[in-house]
Amino acid sequence: MKIIPDTNFLIYLVKYKILDELENYHLIILPQVIDELEKISKRKNKRDKEAALFAIEFLKVKRKQKKIIIRKQKGKADAAIINLAKKLKIPIATMDKEMSTKARKMKIIVMKIRQKKYLM
C-alpha cells in the first residue's frame, strides 16, 4: 500500500519509536518534506533535531530498498501532499488536525498515530 506522509508524521514515528510500522508501506515523499526535515535537523531543539536526522536516514534506507518514491509537486508541503493524494487516490499520513480536516473533506483517507504505538 502506498501512502504520502508529511513531516510531522515522520517526526512522531521516530519520537514514539514506531518507524517499523511503515515496513509494509511504500512511501511517496515530496521534496518539500525532505527540506522541512533538513531544516528541523539544524535547529537547536535536541529532540526534534535528532528525530529529523533519524527520519532522514530512515528515508535513505527505504529508498535503497526501493520502498520510497520521491515525487515533485508544486506548492507548500501540506497543500502539495493533499493535491497529490487526491490525484493518485492514495492515503496521507499526518498528525496535523487542520490538514486532516481538509483531506477528509476531499474524501482522502488519513492515517494517524494512536496511543503512541498504532497506525490508524
C-alpha positions as CSV (number, residue, x, y, z in Angstrom):
1,M,0.0,0.0,0.0
2,K,1.2,3.5,-0.8
3,I,0.9,6.5,1.5
4,I,2.1,10.1,1.5
5,P,3.5,11.1,4.9
6,D,4.1,14.6,6.0
7,T,7.0,15.9,8.0
8,N,5.4,15.8,11.5
9,F,4.1,12.3,10.9
10,L,7.7,11.1,10.3
11,I,9.0,13.0,13.3
12,Y,6.3,11.4,15.6
13,L,7.1,7.9,14.3
14,V,10.7,8.5,15.3
15,K,9.8,10.0,18.7
16,Y,7.4,7.1,19.6
17,K,9.9,4.6,18.2
18,I,7.4,3.0,15.8
19,L,9.1,3.5,12.4
20,D,8.9,-0.2,11.9
21,E,5.1,0.3,11.4
22,L,5.9,1.5,7.9
23,E,7.6,-1.7,6.8
24,N,4.5,-2.8,4.8
25,Y,4.1,0.6,3.1
26,H,5.6,2.2,0.0
27,L,6.1,5.9,0.7
28,I,5.7,8.7,-1.7
29,I,7.8,11.6,-0.3
30,L,7.7,15.2,-1.6
31,P,10.9,17.2,-1.7
32,Q,9.2,19.8,0.5
33,V,9.0,17.2,3.3
34,I,12.7,16.4,2.9
35,D,13.5,20.1,3.0
36,E,11.5,20.5,6.2
37,L,13.3,17.6,7.8
38,E,16.6,19.1,6.9
39,K,15.6,22.5,8.4
40,I,14.5,20.8,11.6
41,S,17.7,18.8,11.8
42,K,19.6,22.2,12.0
43,R,17.6,23.5,14.9
44,K,18.8,23.7,18.5
45,N,15.9,21.7,20.0
46,K,17.8,18.5,20.6
47,R,14.8,16.1,20.5
48,D,13.3,17.4,17.2
49,K,16.8,17.7,15.7
50,E,17.6,14.0,16.5
51,A,14.2,12.8,15.3
52,A,14.6,14.7,12.0
53,L,18.1,13.3,11.4
54,F,16.9,9.8,12.1
55,A,13.9,10.3,9.8
56,I,16.2,11.4,7.0
57,E,18.4,8.3,7.5
58,F,15.3,6.1,7.5
59,L,14.2,7.6,4.2
60,K,17.6,6.9,2.7
61,V,17.4,3.2,3.8
62,K,13.8,2.9,2.4
63,R,15.0,4.5,-0.9
64,K,17.7,1.8,-1.2
65,Q,15.1,-0.9,-0.6
66,K,13.0,0.7,-3.4
67,K,10.1,1.4,-1.0
68,I,10.2,5.1,-1.5
69,I,9.4,7.3,-4.4
70,I,10.4,11.0,-4.5
71,R,7.6,12.8,-6.3
72,K,7.7,16.5,-7.2
73,Q,4.5,18.5,-6.6
74,K,4.2,22.3,-6.7
75,G,3.2,24.3,-3.7
76,K,3.8,24.2,0.0
77,A,4.2,20.8,1.7
78,D,0.6,20.4,3.1
79,A,-1.2,21.6,0.0
80,A,1.1,19.6,-2.3
81,I,0.5,16.4,-0.2
82,I,-3.3,16.8,-0.3
83,N,-3.3,17.6,-4.1
84,L,-1.1,14.6,-4.9
85,A,-3.1,12.3,-2.7
86,K,-6.3,13.4,-4.4
87,K,-4.7,13.0,-7.8
88,L,-3.3,9.5,-7.1
89,K,-6.2,8.4,-4.8
90,I,-4.0,7.3,-2.0
91,P,-4.0,8.0,1.8
92,I,-2.0,10.6,3.5
93,A,-0.3,10.2,6.9
94,T,-0.3,13.2,9.2
95,M,-0.8,14.3,12.8
96,D,-1.9,17.8,11.7
97,K,-5.5,18.4,12.6
98,E,-6.1,21.1,10.1
99,M,-4.6,19.1,7.3
100,S,-6.6,16.0,8.3
101,T,-9.8,18.1,8.2
102,K,-9.1,19.4,4.7
103,A,-8.2,15.9,3.4
104,R,-11.3,14.3,4.8
105,K,-13.5,17.0,3.2
106,M,-11.9,16.0,-0.1
107,K,-12.6,12.3,0.6
108,I,-8.9,11.4,1.2
109,I,-8.1,8.7,3.7
110,V,-6.0,10.0,6.6
111,M,-3.6,7.8,8.7
112,K,-2.7,8.9,12.2
113,I,-0.8,7.5,15.1
114,R,-2.9,6.4,18.0
115,Q,-1.8,5.8,21.6
116,K,1.8,6.4,20.5
117,K,2.0,2.9,19.1
118,Y,-0.6,2.2,16.4
119,L,-1.2,3.5,12.9
120,M,-4.9,4.1,12.2
